[in-house]
Amino acid sequence: MRPVLFFDVNESLLDLKVLEPHFKTHFGDRIVVSEWFDQVIQTAMLSVILGWSRNFAEVGRSALAMVVDRHELSLTEEALVDIVGGMKKLPPHDDVMPGLKLLNAAGFRMVALTNSPVAVAEEQLRYAGLIDFFETVISVEEVKTLKPDAKVYVYATQKMDVEPSNAYLIAAHAWDVAGAMAIGCKGALIKRVGIAANPIAPEPTITAESFTSIANLICIAHEPKLD
């Protein structure tokens, strides 16, 4: 039986770089998107470790407040609304649509697995023209924690009625891939520019520099066997 494919959404499928003009408008050249998103991930990790029940929107806002304070700037309501609104209108990376079409044509079941609320993720995927590729969207809000908490991946595989050994987590985040692999899933790391594998984590099942390459390798690995 073909594996079920779970996909991270933000940064893995959707390109955050389009937020750069929003940051430039409000903060000049003092803050870039990558600094903010790195703080988002750090804050999410802290929430998981300490068992804080925080949704991803709270994490994103608090991370932005921290970065702004670090640079001794002011966070206005206008900036907050503009950046949060911009998160809902992200285009897909150029390599995503061809890869999803390839996997869809090959008959894989595909699921979006995200730290964002379901309604936000669905809005994002609809705007990006990707929503129809996915059987469903699963959010961490359903288990009241954040990735990479093992509870998220256990819940997702159980909801899709698939054994972890017959599931992939596909992401541009080494920590996300490692979290899924910790419960027995396969992992595929999209190693785009600036992305690195974690040397103390298990080696991803598949690593490639583009989403399309990941899709090709999954198709090759799971070609139907002829009798």
N, C-alpha and C positions, 0 to 999 in steps of 0.2 A: 504493500500500500504506500502511495506517495506521501511524503511528509507534509504536515501543515506548516505554512510559513507565517511567522509573526514578524511584523515590521515596526520598528520605532518610527516616529513621525518627524518631530522637530530636528532639523539638521541632517537627519538620515535621508528622508524623502524630500523635505522642504528646505529651501535655501534661505538662511537667515540674513545673508549679506544684503538683501534688499532693505533691511532696516537701517543700514548705515546712514542714509540721508536723514532719517528721523533723528538719529543720535547727533548728527552734525548740526541739525537745526537747533536743537536744544542745548547741546553741550560743546559745540565747536569741535575742535580736534582733541579734546581732553579725554573723551571716553569712546571706546569702540565697542561694537556688538560682542566681539569675542570675550572681552573682559567681563561684560555683564553676564553672558551665558555661562562662562566658567564659574562665576559666583553663584548662579542659579544651581548648577550641578553640585557645588560644594554645600550649599544650603540644603539641597534635597538630601544629600548623603547624611548630613548632620541630623536631619529630621528622622531618617530611617534608623540611624544608630541610637538616638536618644528616645525613639518611640513617640515623637511628637506627631499629633494628628494634624497635618497641614496639607491643604490642597495646593496644586501647582501654581494657581494664580497668586496665592499668598506668598509662595516661595519666590515667584518672579518679581513681585512688587518689593518684597523685603530685600532681595538681592540688588535690585536697582537702587533702592535707598542706600544700601551699604556702599555701592560703588560711587554714587554721587557724593556721599559723605566723605569717602576716602579722598576724593579729588577736591574737597572743600567747595562744592557747588551746591546749588539749591534744586530740589526736585519739586517742580510745579505740578499741579493737577493736570494742566494742559499737556505737559511732557508725558506724564504717566498714561493718560488716556490715549495719546497719539501712539506711543510705543506698544501698549497693550492691543490697541486696535490694529496696528500694523502686523502683529503676530497672526491675525486672522486672515491676512491677505499675502501669504507667502507663495511664490511660484515653486514648482518642483525643480530640483536639480536637472540639468540637461540630460543626464544619463538615466533618469528614473522612469520616464514614460516608456522608452524602448525596452527596458528591463522588465517592467510590469507586463507589457504586451507579450513578451516572450514567455514569461511564466504563466500568464493567463492562457495563452494558446496551448501550452503544454499540460494544462488541466490541474494545476496546483490550487489548493484551497489557500486563500490569503486573508490575513487578519491584521488590522492595525492595532498595536498595543502601545498605549501612550500614557504619559504622566498627566496629560491635559484632560479636563472633563470631556465626556463623550460629546456633548453639544458643541464645544469649541473645536474638537478634533474633526467632527463631521463637517463643520463649517469650513475649516481649513482645507480638508480634502476635497470638498465640493468646489471651493474657489480654485484649487489647483488642478481640477479636472481629473482627480484620481479616485473619487469615492466609489465609482462603479467597479473597480478592481477588487474591492474588499467585501468579503462575506459579512463581516461585522467589524465594529470598532469596540475594543475593550479598553476601559480606563482603570487606572489605579484607584479611582474614587470608589469603585465597587468593593475594594478590600481595605480602604481607608489607610493606605500607606503610599509609598513611592518606590519606583524602581531605583536601585536594584534589589529591593527586599525580595527574598525568595518567595514570599507569599503571593506576589504578583504573578510570577511565572507558573507557580503551582495552580493558582486560580485560573489562569488563562488556558492552560493545557486541559484542565478538568472541564472547563466550560465548553471547549471545543471537542471534548471526548477523544483526546489523543494522548498517547503515552509521550512523556518528555523525549524519549529516545527517538521518537518519530516526528520531532518538531525542530524547526530552525528559528532562532532569533536573529534577525538581520538588522544591523545598526552601524552607524558611524561612530559609536561610542564603545571603547574597549570595556568600560565598566558595565554596560548594559549586556554586552555579549557574555562577559564573565558571570554576571548574575544568573542568566538563563542556563549557562553551561553547568553552574553549580548544582542545579537540580536534575541534570542529565540531558538537557536539550543540546542539540547541535548549535554551533554559532557561526555566523558569517559577518566578518568585519569589513566594512567599506572603508578602505584606507585612503581617503582623499587627502589632499594637501593639508598638512597640519595635524593629521590623525596618526596616532602611533599605537601599536599593540602594547599591552602591559606585560613586561617580561616575567612577572611573578604569577601571572594568571595562566590557566591552561591555554595552550595554543588554540586559536579558533579553528574550527573544522575547515573553514574556507576563509581566505584573505585575498582581496583584490583591490585594485586602485579605483575601480568604478563600479557603480551599481549594475551596469550592463554586464560586466565581466562576472560579477557574483551570480547574476541570473543564468548566464551561460554555463557556469561551472555547476550550479545546482541541477540544471537540466541534464547535463552530461552525467553527473553522478547518479541520477535517478531515471535514466532512460529505461523504458520497459524492456524487460529481458525476453528475447525470443526463445521459444521452445525448440 
